[in-house]
Amino acid sequence: MLKSHTLVPEQDFTDILYELRPVWTPSGEEAEGLYNAWIILDNPEQLNSYTTQAVKEVILAFRQASMDRRVVACVFTAVGERAFCTGGNTKEYAEYYAGNPQEYKQYMRLFNDMIDAILRCDKPVINRVNGMRIAGGQEIGMACDFSVAVDTARFGQAGPRHGSAPDGGSTDFLPLYVGFSRAMESGVLCETWSAHRALHYGLLSTIVPGLRLDGAWIPNPLVVTDRFVDEFGNLVFGAWKTGKAREEGKAVMARAETDLSLLDREVEAFCSKLLMLMPNCTSKTIQSLRKHKQLFWDTNSGTNREWLALNMMTEARAGFQAFNDGPKGSRHVDFVKLRQLLAEGHPWNDDLVRAISPQYGDEKVGVGAGPD
């Protein structure tokens, strides 16, 4: 009788899906008795943002897959076609954690454990990127070993724009993937990259088309997929189209149908390659390569957790509530007004938050005079 090394009995998953799917040999035959563990975020209505419960279940899922002798590889993905993950659930952030640093600190312990569960999984982890990979979604995706993406996906951070810092892994992982300057571009400016650009920068393993038009596969029509150099000597490949070209691209996209079958085929091909390797040598190689990410993550994650919790009293509180409660098209704080008030010495209080927040509209009140 084999011993069980899981921490808890068989888990009932409610906020995510956990599935054992067949693993195939390169010749297309099912490897009997062997599986890939598919760990699937299941919140498509909210762009697969993870709730506190989902975070707990992801941790347990990776632990379960890690200890399952039958599992060859883990596939981390999500339901639907719009998003892999857009980070933490902003509704939960705005309505429960904003203004509650002691509670958010507890939450961030769980989040850190989720990153650890990925980085320390005994099996190779493939991120199947079926759509947007933004903010915390980018962070859990970069914790994976391989990333296979549909070319309509987009990648980026949202921290400084919405009142946080990408300290859940991006400030540790991004420079390793794309270099310092590009990490600054993504982490600070919060500008999203197309899948083509992310592949070019080294963030992804491979990309595949996800749109069909008149029966034929087409590349993302919103992205420049031809390689040419602009008047400044910059390679334009992977840039988002603008102006008339973007409008034409939107029209093409409206006529096309989404088909993720090539994505699934490519993910299965990665799993087949992993099947045909010595398991212990593969695990050792992966663990050794992960050390570069783990070095920075282990150094910073604890103190980052402390700061992220305290930030829930100030910028995160205002930013998440604005995003959650603000009217469509105006879900950011008034950045200029915020800087002006802080320059005048106004404290972070309810009046300041109300003065900069879009959800209050005409109900906004002025803030009191700052210190002399």
C-alpha positions as CSV (number, residue, x, y, z in Angstrom):
1,M,0.0,0.0,0.0
2,L,1.5,3.3,-1.1
3,K,1.5,6.1,1.5
4,S,-0.3,9.4,0.7
5,H,1.9,12.5,1.1
6,T,-0.8,15.1,0.5
7,L,-1.5,17.5,3.4
8,V,-5.3,17.1,3.3
9,P,-7.7,14.4,2.0
10,E,-9.0,14.6,-1.5
11,Q,-10.0,18.2,-2.0
12,D,-13.5,19.3,-3.3
13,F,-12.8,22.3,-5.5
14,T,-15.5,24.9,-5.7
15,D,-13.9,28.1,-7.2
16,I,-11.4,26.4,-9.5
17,L,-11.4,23.2,-11.6
18,Y,-9.0,20.4,-11.1
19,E,-8.9,17.8,-13.9
20,L,-6.7,14.8,-14.7
21,R,-6.4,14.6,-18.5
22,P,-4.7,12.0,-20.6
23,V,-1.1,12.6,-21.7
24,W,-0.2,11.6,-25.2
25,T,3.0,10.2,-26.7
26,P,4.6,12.1,-29.6
27,S,3.0,9.5,-32.0
28,G,-0.5,10.3,-30.6
29,E,-1.1,7.3,-28.4
30,E,-2.5,7.7,-24.9
31,A,0.0,6.9,-22.1
32,E,-2.1,4.6,-20.0
33,G,-2.1,5.4,-16.3
34,L,-0.4,8.7,-16.8
35,Y,-2.0,12.2,-16.7
36,N,-1.6,15.9,-16.9
37,A,-3.1,17.9,-14.1
38,W,-5.2,20.8,-15.4
39,I,-5.6,23.5,-12.8
40,I,-8.2,25.9,-14.1
41,L,-9.4,29.3,-12.8
42,D,-13.2,29.4,-13.1
43,N,-14.4,33.0,-12.8
44,P,-14.8,34.1,-16.5
45,E,-17.5,36.7,-15.6
46,Q,-14.8,38.6,-13.7
47,L,-12.0,37.9,-16.1
48,N,-10.8,35.0,-14.0
49,S,-9.7,37.2,-11.2
50,Y,-8.9,35.0,-8.1
51,T,-10.9,35.3,-4.9
52,T,-9.5,34.4,-1.5
53,Q,-11.1,30.9,-1.8
54,A,-9.7,30.4,-5.3
55,V,-6.2,31.2,-4.0
56,K,-6.6,28.5,-1.3
57,E,-7.7,26.0,-3.9
58,V,-4.8,26.8,-6.3
59,I,-2.4,26.1,-3.5
60,L,-4.0,22.8,-2.7
61,A,-4.3,21.9,-6.4
62,F,-0.6,22.3,-7.0
63,R,0.2,20.4,-3.9
64,Q,-2.1,17.6,-5.0
65,A,-0.6,17.4,-8.5
66,S,2.9,17.6,-7.1
67,M,2.3,14.5,-4.9
68,D,0.4,12.5,-7.5
69,R,2.8,9.9,-8.9
70,R,0.7,9.6,-12.1
71,V,1.0,13.3,-13.1
72,V,3.6,14.2,-15.7
73,A,3.0,17.9,-16.0
74,C,0.7,20.7,-14.7
75,V,-1.3,22.9,-17.0
76,F,-2.3,26.2,-15.3
77,T,-5.1,27.9,-17.3
78,A,-8.6,29.4,-17.1
79,V,-12.1,29.0,-18.4
80,G,-13.2,31.0,-21.5
81,E,-11.6,33.0,-24.2
82,R,-11.1,36.5,-22.8
83,A,-8.7,36.1,-19.9
84,F,-6.3,33.8,-18.2
85,C,-6.3,36.0,-15.2
86,T,-6.4,39.7,-14.4
87,G,-5.2,39.4,-10.8
88,G,-6.9,39.6,-7.5
89,N,-10.7,40.1,-7.4
90,T,-11.2,43.8,-7.3
91,K,-14.7,43.6,-5.9
92,E,-13.3,41.6,-2.9
93,Y,-10.4,44.0,-2.7
94,A,-12.6,47.1,-2.7
95,E,-15.4,45.9,-0.4
96,Y,-13.4,43.9,2.1
97,Y,-9.6,44.5,2.1
98,A,-9.5,48.2,1.3
99,G,-8.8,50.0,4.6
100,N,-8.1,46.7,6.3
101,P,-4.3,46.2,6.3
102,Q,-4.4,43.4,8.9
103,E,-6.8,41.4,6.8
104,Y,-4.9,42.0,3.6
105,K,-1.7,40.9,5.2
106,Q,-3.4,37.6,6.0
107,Y,-4.6,37.4,2.3
108,M,-1.1,38.2,1.0
109,R,0.2,35.2,3.1
110,L,-2.1,33.1,1.0
111,F,-1.0,34.8,-2.2
112,N,2.7,34.2,-1.4
113,D,1.9,30.6,-0.7
114,M,0.3,30.3,-4.1
115,I,3.4,31.6,-5.8
116,D,5.5,29.2,-3.7
117,A,3.2,26.3,-4.7
118,I,3.9,27.0,-8.3
119,L,7.7,27.6,-7.9
120,R,8.0,24.5,-5.7
121,C,5.8,22.1,-7.7
122,D,7.5,18.8,-8.3
123,K,6.1,18.7,-11.8
124,P,6.8,21.0,-14.8
125,V,4.2,23.8,-15.0
126,I,2.9,25.1,-18.3
127,N,0.8,28.3,-18.3
128,R,-1.8,28.0,-21.0
129,V,-2.6,31.6,-21.7
130,N,-6.1,31.8,-23.2
131,G,-6.5,35.6,-23.0
132,M,-5.4,38.6,-20.9
133,R,-2.6,38.0,-18.4
134,I,-2.6,41.1,-16.4
135,A,-1.4,42.3,-12.9
136,G,-1.5,39.3,-10.5
137,G,-2.3,37.1,-13.5
138,Q,1.0,38.1,-15.0
139,E,2.7,37.3,-11.7
140,I,1.3,33.8,-11.3
141,G,2.0,33.2,-15.0
142,M,5.6,34.1,-14.7
143,A,6.0,31.8,-11.8
144,C,5.3,28.9,-14.2
145,D,8.0,27.2,-16.2
146,F,6.6,27.5,-19.7
147,S,4.1,29.9,-21.2
148,V,2.1,29.0,-24.3
149,A,-0.2,31.8,-25.4
150,V,-2.9,32.5,-27.9
151,D,-1.8,35.5,-30.0
152,T,-4.8,37.6,-29.0
153,A,-3.6,37.6,-25.4
154,R,-2.2,40.7,-23.8
155,F,0.3,41.0,-21.0
156,G,1.0,43.7,-18.4
157,Q,0.8,45.2,-15.0
158,A,-1.7,47.6,-13.4
159,G,-0.2,48.4,-10.0
160,P,0.8,52.1,-10.1
161,R,-2.3,52.8,-12.1
162,H,-4.7,51.3,-9.6
163,G,-3.0,52.0,-6.3
164,S,-0.5,49.2,-5.8
165,A,3.0,48.0,-6.8
166,P,3.5,44.8,-8.7
167,D,5.3,43.2,-5.7
168,G,3.5,39.8,-6.0
169,G,6.3,38.6,-8.2
170,S,6.6,41.0,-11.2
171,T,9.3,43.1,-9.5
172,D,11.2,39.9,-9.0
173,F,10.5,38.0,-12.2
174,L,10.2,40.6,-14.9
175,P,13.8,41.7,-15.1
176,L,14.9,38.1,-15.4
177,Y,12.6,37.5,-18.4
178,V,12.8,40.8,-20.3
179,G,15.7,42.9,-18.9
180,F,15.7,45.9,-16.6
181,S,14.5,48.6,-19.1
182,R,11.6,46.6,-20.4
183,A,10.6,45.6,-16.9
184,M,10.5,49.3,-16.0
185,E,8.3,49.9,-19.0
186,S,5.8,47.3,-18.0
187,G,5.9,47.6,-14.2
188,V,5.9,51.4,-13.9
189,L,4.0,52.6,-17.0
190,C,1.5,49.7,-17.0
191,E,1.5,49.6,-20.8
192,T,0.3,46.2,-22.1
193,W,2.3,44.1,-24.6
194,S,0.8,42.0,-27.3
195,A,1.6,38.3,-27.3
196,H,3.9,38.9,-30.3
197,R,5.9,41.5,-28.5
198,A,5.9,39.4,-25.3
199,L,7.3,36.5,-27.3
200,H,9.9,38.8,-28.9
201,Y,11.0,40.0,-25.5
202,G,11.4,36.5,-24.1
203,L,8.4,36.4,-21.8
204,L,6.7,33.5,-23.6
205,S,7.7,30.1,-24.9
206,T,5.5,30.2,-28.0
207,I,2.3,31.7,-29.4
208,V,-0.3,30.4,-31.8
209,P,-3.2,32.0,-33.7
210,G,-6.6,32.0,-32.0
211,L,-8.8,33.5,-34.7
212,R,-10.2,32.0,-37.9
213,L,-11.7,33.9,-40.8
214,D,-13.4,32.2,-43.7
215,G,-11.9,28.9,-42.4
216,A,-8.3,30.1,-42.3
217,W,-6.2,31.0,-39.3
218,I,-5.3,34.7,-39.1
219,P,-2.9,36.6,-36.8
220,N,-4.2,39.1,-34.3
221,P,-5.5,41.9,-36.5
222,L,-4.9,44.5,-33.9
223,V,-1.1,43.9,-33.8
224,V,1.6,44.8,-36.3
225,T,2.9,41.3,-37.2
226,D,5.3,42.4,-40.0
227,R,8.9,43.1,-39.0
228,F,10.1,46.5,-40.0
229,V,12.1,49.4,-38.5
230,D,10.6,52.8,-38.0
231,E,12.2,56.2,-38.7
232,F,13.9,56.1,-35.3
233,G,15.5,52.6,-35.9
234,N,13.0,50.8,-33.6
235,L,11.7,47.4,-34.5
236,V,7.9,47.8,-34.7
237,F,7.0,44.1,-34.6
238,G,4.3,43.3,-32.0
239,A,3.2,46.9,-31.5
240,W,-0.5,47.7,-31.2
241,K,-2.0,49.2,-34.3
242,T,-3.3,52.8,-34.0
243,G,-5.7,55.0,-35.9
244,K,-7.3,53.8,-39.1
245,A,-5.3,50.5,-39.0
246,R,-6.7,49.7,-35.6
247,E,-10.3,50.4,-36.7
248,E,-9.8,48.1,-39.7
249,G,-8.3,45.5,-37.3
250,K,-11.4,45.7,-35.1
251,A,-13.6,45.1,-38.1
252,V,-11.7,42.0,-39.0
253,M,-11.8,40.7,-35.5
254,A,-15.6,41.2,-35.4
255,R,-16.0,39.0,-38.4
256,A,-13.6,36.3,-37.1
257,E,-14.4,33.4,-34.8
258,T,-12.3,32.5,-31.7
259,D,-10.8,29.0,-31.9
260,L,-8.4,27.8,-29.2
261,S,-7.7,24.4,-30.7
262,L,-4.2,25.3,-31.8
263,L,-3.5,26.5,-28.3
264,D,-4.6,23.1,-26.9
265,R,-2.6,21.3,-29.5
266,E,0.6,23.2,-28.6
267,V,0.1,22.7,-24.9
268,E,-0.4,18.9,-25.5
269,A,2.8,18.9,-27.6
270,F,4.7,20.5,-24.7
271,C,3.4,17.8,-22.4
272,S,4.4,15.1,-24.8
273,K,7.9,16.4,-24.9
274,L,8.0,16.4,-21.1
275,L,6.7,12.8,-21.1
276,M,9.7,11.6,-23.1
277,L,12.3,12.7,-20.5
278,M,13.9,11.1,-17.5
279,P,11.5,12.3,-14.7
280,N,14.1,12.9,-11.9
281,C,16.6,14.6,-14.2
282,T,13.8,16.8,-15.5
283,S,12.7,17.7,-12.0
284,K,16.2,18.6,-11.0
285,T,16.9,20.7,-14.0
286,I,13.6,22.6,-13.5
287,Q,14.3,23.2,-9.8
288,S,17.8,24.4,-10.7
289,L,16.5,26.9,-13.3
290,R,13.8,28.1,-11.0
291,K,16.4,29.1,-8.4
292,H,17.0,32.3,-10.2
293,K,13.4,33.3,-9.7
294,Q,13.2,31.9,-6.2
295,L,16.3,33.8,-5.1
296,F,14.6,37.2,-5.6
297,W,11.2,36.0,-4.6
298,D,12.4,34.6,-1.3
299,T,14.4,37.7,-0.6
300,N,11.6,40.1,-1.1
301,S,8.2,38.4,-0.7
302,G,8.0,38.8,3.1
303,T,8.7,42.5,3.3
304,N,6.7,43.2,0.2
305,R,3.7,41.6,1.9
306,E,4.1,44.0,4.9
307,W,4.1,47.0,2.6
308,L,1.2,45.8,0.4
309,A,-0.9,45.4,3.6
310,L,-0.1,48.9,4.9
311,N,-0.7,50.4,1.4
312,M,-4.4,49.3,1.7
313,M,-4.8,52.3,4.0
314,T,-3.9,54.8,1.3
315,E,-3.4,54.5,-2.4
316,A,-4.7,50.9,-2.7
317,R,-7.8,51.8,-0.9
318,A,-8.6,54.7,-3.2
319,G,-7.5,52.9,-6.4
320,F,-9.3,49.6,-5.9
321,Q,-12.5,51.4,-4.8
322,A,-12.3,53.7,-7.8
323,F,-11.9,50.7,-10.2
324,N,-14.7,48.8,-8.6
325,D,-17.2,51.6,-8.1
326,G,-16.3,54.2,-10.7
327,P,-18.5,54.7,-13.8
328,K,-17.6,53.0,-17.0
329,G,-14.8,54.8,-18.8
330,S,-13.7,56.6,-15.6
331,R,-12.4,54.0,-13.1
332,H,-9.2,55.7,-12.1
333,V,-8.6,58.3,-9.4
334,D,-7.9,61.9,-10.4
335,F,-4.1,61.6,-10.5
336,V,-3.5,65.3,-10.9
337,K,-5.8,66.3,-8.1
338,L,-4.2,63.7,-5.8
339,R,-0.7,65.0,-6.5
340,Q,-1.9,68.6,-6.0
341,L,-3.5,67.8,-2.6
342,L,-0.5,65.8,-1.4
343,A,1.8,68.7,-2.5
344,E,-0.3,71.0,-0.3
345,G,0.3,68.6,2.7
346,H,-3.2,67.1,2.9
347,P,-3.4,63.9,4.9
348,W,-4.7,60.6,3.6
349,N,-8.2,60.6,5.0
350,D,-11.8,60.1,3.9
351,D,-12.1,63.6,2.5
352,L,-9.1,63.2,0.3
353,V,-10.3,59.8,-1.1
354,R,-13.7,61.3,-1.9
355,A,-12.1,64.3,-3.6
356,I,-10.1,62.2,-6.0
357,S,-12.5,59.3,-6.6
358,P,-14.7,59.2,-9.7
359,Q,-17.6,57.3,-8.1
360,Y,-18.7,60.3,-6.0
361,G,-19.3,62.5,-9.0
362,D,-21.1,65.7,-8.0
363,E,-21.2,64.5,-4.4
364,K,-17.5,65.2,-4.0
365,V,-16.6,67.5,-1.1
366,G,-13.6,69.7,-0.7
367,V,-10.8,68.7,1.7
368,G,-9.7,70.8,4.6
369,A,-6.7,73.0,4.6
370,G,-3.4,71.3,5.0
371,P,-0.9,72.0,7.7
372,D,0.6,75.5,7.8
